[in-house]
């Protein structure tokens, strides 16, 4: 009669139990290893996306700030840069006015005080945007209410208010001016968004998971201001942005979000002219 601790093939029950125990330990260890590797891969993916996200957003803001004031002369009734200082550490905002694409056209003929202006080419102009018309005697801004292409007198741009005086075809330039704004949206509190708005064209999310946005302004005398009283004194704009991961990680600590801060110092090319 064989022992109850020995199989018919000669392997003891104790040996079988030991083998099963070792296999269980190895299986558990492998499972934990793969879970840890999967978590690490997920974290690296989130961090990489977060860094790419904040850098891409910063590049767009830098480009717009750099072009601030293009085609928008100072002391003409509209500030090319409008700071919005968030109170008590809240996110800031900014409004930038510029002819971003450096487009312009000329009048089809002399234009007097009227709402309908006829230009050679209305490319770059859009409803809700601004029109800047100037000659050697100065200029003025107007909001565009409609555009009709290919009339008998060129392209017709209708503005909200008539011109204040006569502009002559021979020495007049007409330019499209865009009003671009940046700010944060907390519509989804778990995923705050950086929003880029264009007057007349609406607003679009530029980047998700941006939780803070700050601006500081370096003035002509070298001092720094969060709310400059005179835009003509601004020489550089400091942009500070903080992004966070898309999801929380309970093992990371704190509120579980990983964060990356990015800062850029930009010289608007047209403000000190």
C-alpha positions in Angstrom: 0.0 0.0 0.0 1.4 3.4 -1.0 1.6 6.2 1.5 -0.9 9.0 1.3 2.0 11.4 1.0 3.3 9.7 -2.1 1.7 9.5 -5.5 1.8 6.4 -7.6 4.6 8.0 -9.7 6.7 8.6 -6.7 6.1 12.4 -6.1 5.2 13.3 -2.6 2.2 15.5 -1.8 4.5 17.8 0.1 6.6 18.4 -3.0 3.5 19.2 -5.0 2.3 21.7 -2.5 5.7 23.3 -2.4 5.7 23.6 -6.2 2.2 25.1 -6.2 3.3 27.6 -3.5 6.4 28.6 -5.5 4.3 29.0 -8.7 1.8 31.1 -6.7 4.5 33.4 -5.4 6.1 33.8 -8.9 2.7 34.5 -10.5 1.9 37.1 -7.9 5.3 38.7 -8.3 4.9 38.8 -12.1 1.4 40.2 -11.8 2.7 43.0 -9.5 5.6 43.7 -11.8 3.4 44.0 -14.9 0.9 46.2 -13.0 3.8 48.5 -11.8 5.2 48.6 -15.3 1.8 49.4 -16.8 1.3 52.2 -14.2 4.8 53.6 -14.9 4.1 53.6 -18.6 0.8 55.4 -18.1 2.4 58.0 -15.8 5.2 58.6 -18.4 2.6 59.0 -21.1 0.6 61.5 -19.1 3.7 63.5 -18.2 4.9 63.5 -21.8 1.5 64.7 -23.0 1.3 67.3 -20.3 4.7 68.7 -21.3 3.9 68.7 -25.0 0.5 70.3 -24.2 1.9 73.3 -22.2 4.7 73.9 -24.7 2.4 73.9 -27.7 0.1 76.4 -25.9 3.0 78.6 -24.9 4.3 78.8 -28.5 0.9 80.1 -29.7 0.7 82.8 -27.0 4.3 83.8 -27.6 3.6 84.2 -31.3 0.6 86.4 -30.7 2.3 88.5 -28.0 5.3 89.0 -30.3 3.0 90.4 -33.0 1.0 92.6 -30.5 0.6 96.1 -31.9 1.3 95.3 -35.5 -0.8 97.7 -37.5 -2.3 99.2 -34.3 -0.5 102.5 -33.6 -0.4 103.7 -30.0 -2.6 106.6 -28.9 -5.2 106.0 -31.6 -8.0 105.2 -29.3 -7.4 101.5 -28.9 -4.7 99.9 -26.8 -2.9 97.1 -28.6 -2.4 95.3 -25.3 -5.0 95.0 -22.5 -3.8 93.3 -19.3 -6.3 91.5 -17.1 -4.8 91.1 -13.6 -6.3 88.3 -11.6 -7.0 89.3 -8.0 -5.5 87.3 -5.1 -3.5 84.9 -7.3 -6.3 84.1 -9.6 -5.4 83.4 -13.3 -4.7 86.5 -15.4 -6.0 87.3 -18.9 -4.8 89.3 -21.8 -6.2 90.9 -24.9 -3.9 91.4 -28.0 -4.7 93.7 -30.9 -2.8 93.2 -34.1 -2.8 92.8 -37.9 -1.4 89.3 -37.4 -1.0 88.4 -41.0 0.3 91.8 -42.1 -2.4 92.3 -44.7 -3.7 95.5 -46.1 -5.6 96.9 -49.0 -6.4 100.3 -50.6 -9.6 102.1 -51.3 -11.4 101.6 -54.5 -12.1 105.3 -54.6 -12.2 108.3 -52.3 -14.6 107.6 -49.3 -16.4 110.2 -47.3 -18.3 109.8 -44.0 -20.3 106.7 -44.8 -20.8 103.2 -43.4 -20.0 101.4 -46.6 -16.4 101.4 -47.6 -15.2 100.0 -51.0 -11.7 98.4 -51.1 -9.7 96.7 -53.7 -9.5 93.4 -51.8 -11.3 92.3 -48.6 -9.1 89.3 -48.0 -8.3 89.0 -44.3 -11.3 91.0 -43.2 -14.1 89.3 -41.4 -17.5 90.2 -39.8 -17.0 91.1 -36.1 -13.4 92.0 -36.6 -11.9 95.5 -36.8 -11.0 97.7 -39.7 -8.3 100.3 -39.3 -8.2 103.0 -42.0 -5.3 105.5 -42.0 -3.7 108.3 -44.1 -1.1 110.9 -43.4 -3.5 112.8 -41.1 -4.1 109.8 -38.8 -6.5 106.9 -38.6 -9.5 105.4 -36.9 -10.9 101.9 -36.0 -14.3 100.5 -36.9 -16.1 97.2 -36.3 -17.1 95.3 -39.4 -20.7 94.4 -39.7 -20.8 92.8 -43.2 -18.7 92.1 -46.2 -19.9 91.9 -49.9 -17.4 90.7 -52.4 -17.1 91.5 -56.1 -19.4 94.6 -56.3 -19.1 97.1 -59.2 -16.9 99.1 -56.9 -14.6 96.4 -55.6 -15.3 94.6 -52.3 -17.7 96.4 -49.9 -17.0 96.5 -46.2 -19.8 97.8 -44.0 -18.8 99.3 -40.7 -20.8 100.0 -37.5 -20.2 103.7 -37.6 -19.5 106.1 -40.6 -16.1 107.5 -41.1 -15.4 110.7 -39.3 -14.0 112.4 -42.4 -13.0 111.9 -46.0 -10.2 109.5 -46.8 -8.6 109.7 -50.3 -7.7 106.7 -52.3 -4.2 108.0 -53.2 -2.8 108.0 -49.6 -5.1 105.6 -47.6 -4.3 102.2 -46.3 -7.0 99.9 -44.9 -6.0 97.0 -42.6 -7.8 94.1 -40.8 -7.2 94.1 -37.1 -7.9 91.0 -34.9 -8.8 91.2 -31.2 -7.4 88.0 -29.6 -7.9 87.2 -25.9 -6.5 84.5 -23.6 -7.9 83.2 -20.4 -8.8 80.1 -18.4 -12.1 78.3 -18.4 -13.2 76.2 -15.4 -16.4 74.9 -17.0 -15.1 71.5 -16.2 -13.4 71.8 -12.8 -11.5 68.6 -13.3 -10.1 69.8 -16.6 -9.5 73.6 -16.7 -8.8 74.8 -20.2 -6.7 77.6 -21.8 -9.1 79.4 -24.2 -8.1 81.6 -27.2 -10.8 83.9 -28.3 -11.0 85.9 -31.5 -13.6 88.7 -31.5 -16.2 87.9 -34.2 -15.0 84.3 -34.6 -15.7 82.9 -31.1 -13.4 81.1 -28.7 -11.7 77.7 -28.9 -9.9 75.6 -26.4 -6.2 75.9 -27.0 -5.0 73.4 -24.4 -6.7 71.3 -21.7 -5.5 70.9 -18.1 -4.0 74.3 -17.8 -4.7 75.4 -14.2 -2.9 78.8 -14.0 -1.9 81.6 -16.3 -0.1 84.7 -15.2 1.4 87.7 -17.0 3.9 90.3 -15.9 5.1 93.3 -17.8 8.7 94.6 -17.9 8.6 98.4 -18.4 11.0 100.8 -20.1 12.7 101.7 -16.8 13.3 98.0 -16.0 10.6 97.6 -13.3 8.0 94.8 -13.4 4.3 95.4 -13.2 1.2 93.2 -13.1 -1.0 96.0 -14.3 0.9 98.7 -16.2 -0.8 102.1 -16.3 0.8 103.0 -19.6 1.0 100.4 -22.3 3.5 102.5 -24.2 6.0 101.8 -21.4 5.8 98.0 -21.8 9.0 96.5 -23.4 8.6 92.8 -22.5 5.9 90.4 -21.4 6.5 87.5 -19.1 4.2 84.6 -19.6 3.8 82.0 -16.8 1.7 78.9 -17.3 1.1 75.8 -15.1 -0.2 72.6 -16.5 -1.3 69.5 -14.7 -1.8 65.8 -15.5 -5.1 64.7 -17.0 -5.9 62.3 -14.2 -5.0 62.0 -10.5 -2.6 59.4 -9.2 -3.5 58.2 -5.7 0.1 57.1 -5.1 1.7 60.4 -6.0 0.7 62.3 -2.9 -1.0 65.6 -2.4 -4.0 66.0 -4.6 -2.6 63.4 -7.0 -1.9 65.7 -9.9 1.6 66.0 -11.5 2.4 69.6 -12.6 4.7 71.4 -14.9 5.4 75.1 -15.0 6.6 77.0 -18.0 7.8 80.6 -18.4 8.6 82.7 -21.4 9.8 86.3 -21.8 8.6 87.9 -25.0 9.5 91.2 -26.6 6.5 92.6 -28.6 8.1 93.9 -31.7 5.8 96.9 -32.3 5.1 98.4 -28.9 8.2 100.5 -28.6 8.1 102.0 -32.1 
